[in-house]
Amino acid sequence: MPYRIVFDVGPKNDLISRSVFFSEFDSLPEAVAIAIEGVDDPAEHDIRVIESKSNRIVWRTCQEDWR
């Protein structure tokens, strides 16, 4: 199933191409790894990986109860 990365703020890491954050990924671990690398401090930003077709959140950095 394809996954997308969603940010409340844009990616902050200049070492990673911005186009990666508008791509779909076949692997959840790959999408999560890229999401984490895309910001200075993942704990301070609400970053989500969602299933592309359902828009269901499958991973999130925020520690708040989001379900």
Backbone bond lengths (Angstrom), bond angles and torsions (degrees), N, CA, C in turn:
res aa  C-N    CA-C-N  psi(-1)  N-CA   C-N-CA  omega(-1)  CA-C   N-CA-C  phi
1 M - - - 1.441 - - 1.528 109.22 -
2 P 1.319 118.63 134.75 1.470 120.35 -179.42 1.536 112.16 -75.92
3 Y 1.319 114.58 148.79 1.461 122.60 -178.84 1.522 109.55 -126.45
4 R 1.343 115.85 151.10 1.465 122.33 175.25 1.521 108.63 -127.25
5 I 1.333 115.63 155.48 1.456 122.55 177.77 1.530 107.75 -102.56
6 V 1.346 116.06 133.84 1.463 121.35 -179.74 1.525 107.99 -125.77
7 F 1.350 116.38 130.25 1.457 123.17 -179.98 1.513 109.74 -118.60
8 D 1.340 117.14 146.98 1.456 120.42 168.51 1.520 109.66 -77.72
9 V 1.312 116.62 -31.52 1.462 122.97 173.96 1.518 106.74 -122.57
10 G 1.301 116.84 157.40 1.457 120.12 -177.65 1.505 113.35 -68.44
11 P 1.316 116.53 163.25 1.465 121.38 176.71 1.519 111.26 -58.58
12 K 1.320 117.33 141.60 1.469 122.27 -176.27 1.521 113.13 -108.92
13 N 1.293 118.49 -6.83 1.455 121.27 -173.91 1.530 109.58 -94.56
14 D 1.324 117.23 114.13 1.461 121.83 -178.48 1.528 112.71 -73.62
15 L 1.334 117.34 -12.30 1.456 120.31 -179.11 1.530 112.26 -78.21
16 I 1.318 116.51 -15.14 1.459 121.38 -178.43 1.520 108.56 -110.28
17 S 1.304 117.17 131.71 1.457 121.77 179.94 1.525 110.38 -61.16
18 R 1.326 116.58 133.76 1.468 120.52 179.37 1.525 111.59 -61.52
19 S 1.311 118.20 -26.49 1.467 120.52 -178.91 1.530 111.96 -64.26
20 V 1.333 116.93 -24.97 1.460 120.69 178.64 1.523 110.72 -60.70
21 F 1.326 116.61 -33.14 1.454 121.08 -176.13 1.525 112.88 -79.56
22 F 1.302 116.56 -1.90 1.464 120.81 176.76 1.520 110.13 -117.89
23 S 1.309 115.13 17.33 1.457 122.12 -178.52 1.522 110.52 -101.88
24 E 1.319 115.15 167.37 1.458 121.13 171.81 1.521 108.34 -106.66
25 F 1.329 115.90 145.43 1.454 122.36 -178.11 1.516 109.10 -121.61
26 D 1.320 116.59 138.14 1.461 121.25 177.88 1.516 111.61 -78.72
27 S 1.316 117.27 -22.19 1.454 122.63 -174.53 1.529 110.67 -111.51
28 L 1.330 116.91 126.19 1.463 120.63 176.47 1.531 111.25 -62.96
29 P 1.336 120.02 -45.91 1.472 119.25 178.51 1.535 113.19 -58.27
30 E 1.313 117.21 -37.13 1.469 120.31 178.19 1.521 110.62 -65.80
31 A 1.319 117.56 -44.89 1.466 121.17 179.81 1.525 110.87 -62.63
32 V 1.314 117.87 -42.02 1.467 121.91 179.44 1.528 110.28 -64.19
33 A 1.306 117.20 -45.51 1.468 120.70 -179.71 1.526 111.31 -60.25
34 I 1.312 117.27 -43.40 1.466 120.87 179.95 1.523 110.34 -68.34
35 A 1.312 117.73 -38.24 1.470 121.09 177.90 1.527 110.82 -60.77
36 I 1.316 116.93 -43.93 1.463 121.25 -179.84 1.523 111.20 -65.43
37 E 1.314 117.57 -40.52 1.463 121.50 -179.33 1.525 112.00 -71.13
38 G 1.315 117.50 -16.38 1.459 121.29 -173.02 1.508 115.90 -83.35
39 V 1.319 118.17 -5.49 1.463 120.31 179.05 1.523 109.58 -130.72
40 D 1.324 115.34 159.27 1.465 120.20 -179.72 1.526 111.41 -65.63
41 D 1.332 116.71 -44.03 1.464 120.92 -178.69 1.528 108.81 -140.74
42 P 1.328 118.16 99.20 1.465 120.91 -176.97 1.520 113.90 -57.20
43 A 1.328 118.19 -26.50 1.458 120.83 -179.11 1.526 112.19 -70.62
44 E 1.335 117.28 -20.09 1.463 120.90 -178.24 1.520 113.34 -96.03
45 H 1.305 118.55 -3.95 1.463 121.95 -177.28 1.520 109.98 -125.73
46 D 1.310 115.32 145.64 1.461 119.75 176.01 1.528 107.64 -88.28
47 I 1.316 115.42 100.54 1.460 122.35 -179.64 1.517 106.93 -112.84
48 R 1.313 115.84 133.08 1.458 119.88 -178.11 1.522 110.21 -127.20
49 V 1.312 115.44 147.29 1.462 122.00 168.26 1.521 104.62 -112.25
50 I 1.319 115.74 126.45 1.455 120.40 -177.16 1.524 110.83 -121.49
51 E 1.326 115.67 154.40 1.459 120.37 170.95 1.522 106.51 -72.61
52 S 1.307 116.93 127.62 1.454 121.11 -174.27 1.527 113.39 -61.04
53 K 1.302 117.05 -40.49 1.468 119.63 -174.72 1.513 113.11 -77.63
54 S 1.326 117.38 -38.73 1.469 120.44 -175.91 1.534 112.94 -97.97
55 N 1.327 117.51 -15.35 1.470 123.65 -173.82 1.529 112.04 62.07
56 R 1.308 117.41 21.26 1.462 122.74 178.50 1.527 109.11 -81.22
57 I 1.335 115.95 132.19 1.461 121.12 177.98 1.523 108.43 -71.46
58 V 1.337 116.41 126.66 1.464 120.92 178.62 1.524 112.39 -113.61
59 W 1.326 117.46 -13.07 1.465 122.04 177.72 1.517 107.75 -157.45
60 R 1.324 116.32 144.33 1.465 120.38 -177.82 1.523 110.09 -153.86
61 T 1.338 116.79 143.45 1.462 120.33 179.22 1.507 112.11 -80.34
62 C 1.294 117.80 -27.95 1.461 122.41 -176.20 1.521 110.06 -62.56
63 Q 1.325 116.95 134.13 1.455 120.81 -178.59 1.527 113.00 -87.11
64 E 1.340 117.42 -7.89 1.457 120.60 179.20 1.520 110.18 -68.04
65 D 1.321 115.98 156.54 1.461 120.28 176.19 1.521 107.81 -70.83
66 W 1.289 117.42 114.84 1.469 121.96 -174.38 1.500 113.09 -114.01
67 R 1.317 118.82 2.89 1.456 120.47 -179.12 1.488 112.29 -93.91
